[in-house]
Amino acid sequence: MRRVVGRQHVDGAIQQSLPKKFLVPGLAAFLWDTVTWQTGSSVAHLSDWSQGIQSLLDHPLGVGLGAGGLTAVRFGLLPTAADSQYFKYSVEMGVPGLLLYVGMLVAIGTAGLRAARRAAIQAERDYGALIVVAVLGLGINGITTTPLTNNFFTYVLFWLAGAVTTVAGRR
């Protein structure tokens, strides 16, 4: 059942805050439905996340690589936790894998922040800031999708993360 409460208010607020060239018909309704969990995608995310949590509780050390996400479909298995990078890794590698993944994001983000604040050259500070924003985006996007399946993004992110980590490690 869909609720329409507040949609007119959201439409008006978005239309007043955006220039005319950025207005997209139906954008406000889409945003409202997404934020209030009224889309089919939102329901699918909740179902997928509950499967991921149940799998993590049933198998705290994971069930093995390829068992989570869309990788499982390629091998004729039912996908578990296909809608979240975090749950994909927790299903495959359990709590240790999930902690390593989150720790890696924190370490890369910290190195980026250090480079953004302390690097001697402006370009290095800019790349540090870029890595911070990219890791934040990856972390947020990873809640509802698996962004590391995009090869271009993954290669560029980790290449820049390595460079920024090198810059951040300088004394």
N, C-alpha and C positions, 0 to 999 in steps of 0.2 A: 504494500500500500504506500503511495507517495503522499507526502505532505507538501503543501505549497506555502506554508507559513514562512513569512519573511522574505520570500523571493523578490517581491516588488522592491523592498528596501535594499536588498543586495544589488538588484539591477540598477537602481538609481545611484547607489554609491559607486559602483564600478563605472557607470557611464560618466559620472561627474569627475572621477579621478583619472580617467584615461583620455588621451587625445583622440579625436575622431578617427584618425587613420588607423588606430589600433583596435577599434571596436569590431568585434566578431559577433554576428547574430547568434544568439543562444549561448554565448560564453558565460554570462552571469548565471543562467540556469544550470549549465553544466558544472560550474564551480560550486554552486550552492548544493546541488545533488551530491557532488563528490565529498564535500566537507561534512554533509549530514548523513553520509553512508547510505544513500538512497539509490545507488547504481548497481547494476549486476556485477560490475567489477569489484565493488566494495564487498559485496556478499561473498564473492569467490575468494577474495583476500582473507576474509575472516575464516572461511572454511579451510583454506590452505594453511593458514597460521595455526589453526587448532590441530591439524594433522601434524604439522611440524613440531608443535609442543608435545603432542602425544608420542611421536617418534623419539623425541629427545628424552622423555621420561622412560620410555620402554627400552631405549638403547643409548645410555649416557655416553658410551664410547663410540657411537655411530654404527652404521650398518655397512660402510664401505664406500669407496669412491664410485661415482656413477649411479648411486642409488637415489640421489635426490635431484629434483629439478627435471628439466627436459632431457638431460642425458639419459635418464632411465627409459624414456620413451623410445630412444634409438635402439635399445636392446629388448624392447617388448615388455618392459616392466611398467607398472603404474607409477606415475610421477608423484612424489611426495615433496611438498614444500617448494613448488616450482615458482612461487610468486615472491620469494624473499631470498636475497643473497645470504642473510644470516641463517635462516632455517635450512637452506640448501646445504651450507657447510655444517650446521649442527646435525643434520640427518646423516650426512656422509662421514663426518669426522668426529662427531660427538662434542661434548663440552670442551675437550682440549683443543680441537680444531676451531671451534667458535671463539674461544679465548685468544688463540693465536691470531685469528683474522682481525678481531677487534683491536688487539694489541698492535698489530701491524699498522692499522689505520691510525691509531693514536700516535705511534712512533713517527710515521711519515708526516702526519699533521704537525707534530711537535718540531720536527726538523724544519719543515716549511716555515713555521712561525719563527723559529730561531733565525733562519736565513733572512726572513722578511724584516726582522728587527735589527740584525747585527751585521749583515753582509756589507763589505766595503764598497761594492759597486752597485749602482742603482739597478742594473739589469738583474743581478743576482737577488736583490731584494724583491723585485717584481716577480721573478720566478718562484721565490719562496711564498709570496702571497698567492700566486696562481695555484701552487700545490695545496695550500691551506683550503682555498675555495673548492678545488677539485675533490679533495678528500672529504670535505663537508658534504658536497653534492653526492659523492659516491655513497657516503654513509646514510644520507637521507633517502636517496633513490633506492638503496639496497633494501629498504623496508618493504617495498612493494614490487620489486623487480630484481633481476640478476644482471646488473650493469657490466660485470666483468666478462660477460659472454660477448661483448662487443670488442673484437680484436683490436681495432684501431685505438679505441679509448684506452684499453688495457696496456698496449705497448707504449703509447705516448705517456700515459700516467706514470708507469713504473720507470721508464727511461728518465723522465723529468724528476721523479722522486729520488732516483739514484744520484742525479746531478746535484739536486738541492741538498740531499743528505751529505754529500761531499763538501759542499759549500758551508753547510751548518756545522760540520765537524772541524773546520779550521779554527785555529786559535787566534 
